[in-house]
Amino acid sequence: MPYKITYRYTNRPSHMSVFDSTDTDTVADQLQDIFEEAVAAGDIIDQRRTVISESEKQDVIIWRDQATREEYGQRMIAVIGGNPFEDTSLWSKITGHTVEIISEETISDDEV
């Protein structure tokens, strides 16, 4: 069953990339590559971005299933060196945005 996650990005101009950081290594680039691999493999079924204001945007990402999303998350955690939702200081390796998960849910194929 498809798995949908809605993210909110704030506190930075909404036109700026999510995978962009002040970190001097290539963590953000590695994460971008992992994301693009997931898209190419068909793991990400859809991504919709809505710009709310100059400093806020939302992404709705629909994954093939929850297990695929969890595998992706583990790959990202390995690159980052920890889970940024548990240690928020790690966000600086990824993005200047403040990131929140608004919702996560399994959806039917008809909702994709």
C-alpha positions in Angstrom: 0.0 0.0 0.0 1.3 3.5 -0.8 2.7 5.5 2.1 2.2 9.3 2.1 4.2 11.8 4.1 3.6 15.5 4.3 6.6 17.7 5.3 6.7 21.4 6.1 9.9 23.5 5.5 10.1 26.9 7.1 12.5 29.6 8.2 14.3 29.9 4.9 13.3 31.3 1.5 10.9 28.8 0.0 12.6 28.9 -3.4 15.8 27.4 -1.9 16.6 23.7 -2.2 15.8 21.4 0.7 19.1 19.6 0.3 21.3 22.6 0.8 23.4 23.2 3.9 26.3 25.1 5.3 28.0 21.8 6.1 31.4 21.8 4.3 31.3 18.1 3.2 29.0 16.6 0.7 26.3 15.2 3.0 23.5 17.2 1.3 24.8 16.1 -2.1 24.8 12.4 -1.0 21.2 12.8 0.3 20.1 14.3 -3.0 21.6 11.3 -4.8 19.7 8.9 -2.6 16.5 10.8 -3.2 17.1 10.8 -7.0 17.8 7.0 -6.9 14.5 6.4 -5.1 12.7 8.4 -7.8 14.5 6.5 -10.6 13.7 3.2 -9.0 10.0 4.0 -8.7 10.1 4.0 -4.9 8.7 7.5 -4.9 5.4 7.4 -6.8 4.7 11.2 -6.6 6.0 14.4 -5.1 3.9 17.5 -4.9 5.3 20.8 -3.6 3.2 23.7 -2.5 4.7 27.1 -1.7 2.8 28.6 1.2 4.7 31.8 1.6 8.2 33.3 1.0 9.5 31.2 3.9 7.3 28.2 4.0 6.6 25.3 1.6 5.1 21.8 1.9 6.0 18.5 0.2 3.7 15.6 -0.1 5.7 12.5 -1.0 4.0 9.2 -1.8 6.2 6.1 -1.5 5.5 2.7 -3.0 5.0 1.4 0.6 6.1 2.1 4.2 8.9 -0.5 4.1 10.5 1.2 1.1 10.3 4.6 2.9 11.9 3.1 6.0 14.8 1.6 4.0 15.3 5.1 2.4 15.2 6.6 5.9 17.9 4.2 7.2 20.1 5.0 4.2 19.8 8.7 5.0 20.5 8.2 8.7 23.7 6.3 7.8 24.9 9.2 5.7 23.9 11.9 8.2 25.3 10.0 11.2 22.0 10.0 13.2 18.3 10.7 13.0 17.7 14.5 12.6 14.2 14.1 14.1 15.8 12.8 17.3 18.9 15.1 17.2 17.8 18.3 15.6 21.4 19.6 15.4 21.9 17.2 12.5 19.6 19.2 10.3 22.5 21.6 9.6 24.1 18.8 7.6 21.1 18.6 5.3 19.4 22.0 5.1 19.0 25.4 6.5 15.2 24.9 6.6 13.3 23.8 9.7 11.7 20.5 8.8 8.5 19.1 10.3 6.5 16.0 9.5 2.9 17.1 9.3 1.4 13.7 8.6 2.2 10.1 7.7 -0.3 7.6 6.6 -0.9 4.5 4.5 -3.2 5.3 1.6 -5.1 3.2 -1.0 -3.9 2.9 -4.6 -6.9 5.0 -5.6 -5.6 8.0 -3.6 -2.3 8.2 -5.5 
